[in-house]
Amino acid sequence: MQGCGNDFVLIDNRELGVPVEVMAEWACAISPRAFRVGADGVIFLENPPEGSEVDYIWHFYNADGSRAEMCGNASRCAARLAARIGLAPARHVLGTDAGPVQAEVDELSGRAKVQLTPPKNLQLGMKITVAGTEFEVHHVDTGVPHTVLFYEDASSVDVAGLGRAIRFHEAFAPAGTNVNFVQVVSPERMELRTYERGVEAETLACGTGAAASVVVANALGRSSARVELRTTGKELLTISLEDGDVFLEGSASFVYHGEFEPVDLGLTL
């Protein structure tokens, strides 16, 4: 599946039963492009523990095998798949490492809306130095840590180079950070490019990065509470801030359904 160009392999793990102990290995084996299936991350969907208030849970791994607390675009894809395979109704709650996520799927439009976990640890106007140059950055956790920088022209930024340098900057150690380069077109419209931790590259979209960018821009008085962001993949994500809650809405598309032999990838159960 893909959500605005952020693509994922999703596995119904209810009967397959891949144990958590080997999920990172599976993600590393499945995710390489050209050589394997190819994806930004791998998601295992399962029934929730008995007595849980969520409809189902996921185990989400980045392409490098690192486990992620949350991913906005992945949660929209997971929500749509869960509704399609009968794991949950159209309106449901997904259990993530960052906490429960409210989701609503519109099957007719192919869009999904999720209520992200409340933003925390907002830090505005931080100063960091990269290769002798000082940058003003802003930081917030929207399920995963994000750093936001504003530019007049986001298309001119060296996302790979500068993004990687900030991602591993000592100011954000040891967990590191995702890095968002934002161009404010108007209070209701932004351009967004994101370097994603775990993928270790610029991705075509990042839902939690879009949320972080709007949370920061709104706190600085640079945006309204509802913003459309055009991603690197030229898709539109909508972020709404409502009474302290953050909602992410956008397309979540099925690309294909298939089978693979784990043994061919060097994997076993």
Secondary structure, DSSP 8 states (H G I E B T S, - for coil): -EETTEEEEEEEHHHH---HHHHHHHHHHH--TTTSS--SEEEEEE---TT-SSSEEEEEEETTS-B-S--HHHHHHHHHHHHHTTSS-SEEEEEETTEEEEEEEETTTTEEEEEE---EEEEEEEEEEETTEEEEEEEEESSSEEEEEE-S-GGGS-HHHHHHHHHT-GGGTTT--EEEEEEEEETTEEEEEEEETTTTEEES--HHHHHHHHHHHHHTTSS-SEEEEE-TTS-EEEEEEETTEEEEEEE-B--------GGGGT---
